[in-house]
């Protein structure tokens, strides 16, 4: 996924009210950018971190700038939670996720259960329907361990239960974690921040939901899904 134009470099001044970030650009200007991330952004919201932002000339937007990347622990990290679904759509079209290749059609935002929507439904002749839910991951602790979630994620737990129900109906179901980092070598559920989600992920896997974890290649002009990482089944630190 290429950015429409090269990103602009600056330094994070403050991230506040969840969806706002003040950034001092390298040319000295201080601007307010949209922060497309409702999570806690642990380790990624520290004032002084290098930040990369995109710009838009859409007159309907209240804020022309969007926070896209920050540099933490010596590596770029994608913080825009709108990107993982776009990255997955691109990777599916290019066949870069082997475990999900071979389907004829990919539908997006399909109703799942009574109160949920799934990110993708993959279909093809002679194959079980595949329900694919995508989660953004950018928390890194314990060296190179990627973790999800970075705060309580009740909605994400509900999605796991819905995926398990699809398996019971005879379908295929996959939980895909897109790790918008380049510096992780494994993934685990974050049991200390959301023990319920950690238990639900183990229960979903036991019910037949497949768990996939992929990191990304990240630069100032492009982000791409890259390598599969192993899922560490034991919960994270407690």
C-alpha distance (Angstrom), angle and dihedral (degrees) to the residues before:
residue distance angle dihedral
X1 . . .
X2 3.76 . .
X3 3.76 121.7 .
X4 3.84 111.9 -119.4
X5 3.81 88.9 -117.7
X6 3.82 135.6 1.7
X7 3.79 113.9 -72.5
X8 3.80 122.6 -109.5
X9 3.81 119.2 -123.2
X10 3.77 125.5 -132.9
X11 3.81 144.2 133.2
X12 3.79 124.8 -90.0
X13 3.79 111.5 -114.6
X14 3.79 99.3 175.6
X15 3.79 142.0 -21.6
X16 3.81 111.6 -151.5
X17 3.81 144.3 159.9
X18 3.82 86.8 23.4
X19 3.80 95.5 -91.1
X20 3.82 104.4 51.5
X21 3.79 131.6 77.4
X22 3.79 128.2 179.3
X23 3.80 111.9 -147.3
X24 3.80 129.7 -175.8
X25 3.79 107.4 -143.8
X26 3.78 121.8 -141.0
X27 3.82 89.0 -108.9
X28 3.81 89.8 61.9
X29 3.80 99.8 -103.2
X30 3.80 118.6 128.8
X31 3.79 114.0 -145.8
X32 3.79 137.3 175.8
X33 3.80 114.4 -123.4
X34 3.78 132.3 -168.9
X35 3.81 109.9 -106.4
X36 3.84 105.3 -149.0
X37 3.79 94.5 -160.9
X38 3.83 125.3 93.2
X39 3.81 94.3 -173.9
X40 3.77 131.8 95.5
X41 3.83 93.5 -96.6
X42 3.80 90.4 -150.2
X43 3.79 110.4 -158.9
X44 3.80 91.5 4.8
X45 3.81 102.1 77.5
X46 3.80 99.7 60.6
X47 3.82 113.8 130.7
X48 3.78 110.9 -112.4
X49 3.80 97.9 37.8
X50 3.79 115.5 132.5
X51 3.81 108.0 -104.9
X52 3.79 131.8 -163.8
X53 3.79 119.3 -155.2
X54 3.79 136.5 -174.7
X55 3.78 125.9 -141.4
X56 3.79 132.6 -142.1
X57 3.79 131.3 -163.3
X58 3.82 92.8 -158.0
X59 3.83 104.4 132.5
X60 3.83 90.7 -152.9
X61 3.79 92.8 65.1
X62 3.80 118.7 96.4
X63 3.81 91.1 -152.1
X64 3.79 120.9 36.8
X65 3.81 94.1 -161.5
X66 3.83 130.3 69.8
X67 3.78 126.9 -166.3
X68 3.82 106.7 -125.9
X69 3.81 109.5 161.1
X70 3.76 140.6 11.0
X71 3.77 127.5 -167.9
X72 3.80 112.7 -124.5
X73 3.80 130.3 164.7
X74 3.79 88.3 4.0
X75 3.82 95.8 -58.4
X76 3.82 138.0 89.7
X77 3.79 116.7 -103.0
X78 3.80 125.8 -165.1
X79 3.81 111.9 -132.6
X80 3.81 100.2 173.8
X81 3.81 105.2 106.5
X82 3.81 90.6 -166.2
X83 3.80 91.6 70.0
X84 3.84 104.9 67.2
X85 3.82 94.1 71.4
X86 3.80 90.1 48.5
X87 3.78 90.6 47.5
X88 3.80 91.4 50.4
X89 3.81 93.0 47.4
X90 3.79 89.4 52.9
X91 3.81 92.8 45.7
X92 3.81 92.0 48.9
X93 3.80 90.8 51.5
X94 3.81 90.9 49.3
X95 3.82 94.7 43.3
X96 3.81 92.7 -121.5
X97 3.80 95.2 139.3
X98 3.82 101.8 65.4
X99 3.81 93.9 -169.7
X100 3.82 89.1 60.9
X101 3.79 100.7 38.8
X102 3.79 127.3 114.9
X103 3.79 100.5 48.4
X104 3.79 117.1 130.3
X105 3.81 98.2 -147.1
X106 3.78 137.9 26.8
X107 3.80 117.9 -160.2
X108 3.79 121.2 -169.6
X109 3.81 133.9 -144.9
X110 3.82 96.9 9.4
X111 3.80 121.2 174.6
X112 3.81 111.7 -102.1
X113 3.78 119.1 -171.9
X114 3.78 123.9 -32.6
X115 3.80 101.1 -45.7
X116 3.81 109.7 12.0
X117 3.76 142.5 78.6
X118 3.78 123.8 -151.1
X119 3.78 120.3 -139.2
X120 3.81 97.2 -128.7
X121 3.79 139.9 7.6
X122 3.81 113.6 -161.2
X123 3.80 119.0 -159.5
X124 3.78 137.3 178.1
X125 3.82 140.1 156.9
X126 3.78 112.9 -77.1
X127 3.80 93.8 5.8
X128 3.78 131.8 107.1
X129 3.79 113.8 -107.6
X130 3.82 109.6 -97.2
X131 3.81 119.4 -143.1
X132 3.81 108.6 -157.9
X133 3.80 123.7 -167.6
X134 3.83 119.0 -172.3
X135 3.80 125.8 -154.6
X136 3.79 127.5 -172.2
X137 3.81 116.0 -130.1
X138 3.81 126.7 -171.8
X139 3.81 105.5 144.7
X140 3.82 114.3 113.6
X141 3.81 124.4 -175.3
X142 3.82 138.1 144.7
X143 3.78 93.8 45.0
X144 3.78 108.3 -63.8
X145 3.81 99.8 -3.3
X146 3.81 116.3 129.1
X147 3.81 114.5 -152.8
X148 3.80 138.6 -168.4
X149 2.98 134.4 -128.8
X150 3.80 113.4 26.2
X151 3.83 91.7 -165.1
X152 3.80 137.4 12.9
X153 3.81 107.7 -53.0
X154 3.80 108.7 -171.3
X155 3.80 92.8 160.8
X156 3.80 90.7 54.2
X157 3.81 90.1 52.0
X158 3.79 89.3 53.6
X159 3.79 89.7 52.4
X160 3.80 90.1 55.8
X161 3.79 91.2 53.1
X162 3.80 90.1 49.4
X163 3.81 90.9 50.4
X164 3.79 89.8 51.3
X165 3.79 89.3 53.3
X166 3.81 90.5 53.6
X167 3.80 89.0 55.2
X168 3.80 90.5 51.4
X169 3.80 87.6 53.7
X170 3.79 89.6 57.6
X171 3.79 99.3 -99.4
X172 3.80 131.1 120.2
X173 3.80 117.9 -107.0
X174 3.80 128.9 -169.8
X175 3.80 132.8 -172.8
X176 3.81 108.1 -156.7
X177 3.80 121.1 -167.6
X178 3.80 114.1 -158.9
X179 3.80 107.4 -157.2
X180 3.80 107.5 -156.6
X181 3.79 92.2 -156.8
X182 3.79 137.3 89.1
X183 3.82 98.3 -153.2
X184 3.82 105.3 67.0
X185 3.79 128.9 96.2
X186 3.82 102.2 -176.4
X187 3.80 142.4 17.1
X188 3.83 135.7 -134.4
X189 3.79 137.3 170.9
X190 3.80 111.2 -101.4
X191 3.81 101.4 -116.9
X192 3.79 98.0 174.6
X193 3.81 94.4 55.2
X194 3.81 96.2 38.6
X195 3.82 114.2 8.8
X196 3.81 91.1 172.3
X197 3.80 92.0 59.6
X198 3.81 91.4 47.2
X199 3.80 90.2 54.3
X200 3.80 92.6 44.2
X201 3.81 91.7 52.8
X202 3.80 91.2 53.4
X203 3.80 90.8 46.3
X204 3.81 92.0 49.0
X205 3.79 91.4 50.6
X206 3.81 89.9 49.5
X207 3.82 87.9 52.3
X208 3.81 91.0 54.6
X209 3.81 103.8 -92.4
X210 3.81 108.9 143.7
X211 3.80 117.3 -131.0
X212 3.82 118.2 -149.3
X213 3.81 126.5 179.2
X214 3.81 123.7 -168.3
X215 3.78 130.1 175.5
X216 3.81 126.4 -152.0
X217 3.76 142.1 -124.2
X218 3.80 105.6 -127.6
X219 3.78 132.2 -166.1
X220 3.79 139.8 151.6
X221 3.80 91.2 -92.7
X222 3.81 105.1 32.3
X223 3.82 147.0 20.0
X224 3.80 121.7 -159.0
X225 3.78 134.5 176.4
X226 3.78 105.8 -110.9
X227 3.82 128.9 165.5
X228 3.78 135.8 13.8
X229 3.81 113.9 -119.0
X230 3.82 126.2 -158.9
X231 3.78 120.3 -103.8
X232 3.80 113.1 -129.4
X233 3.80 102.6 -143.5
X234 3.78 96.0 -157.6
X235 3.82 111.6 87.6
X236 3.80 119.1 -102.7
X237 3.83 124.4 -103.2
X238 3.81 118.4 -40.2
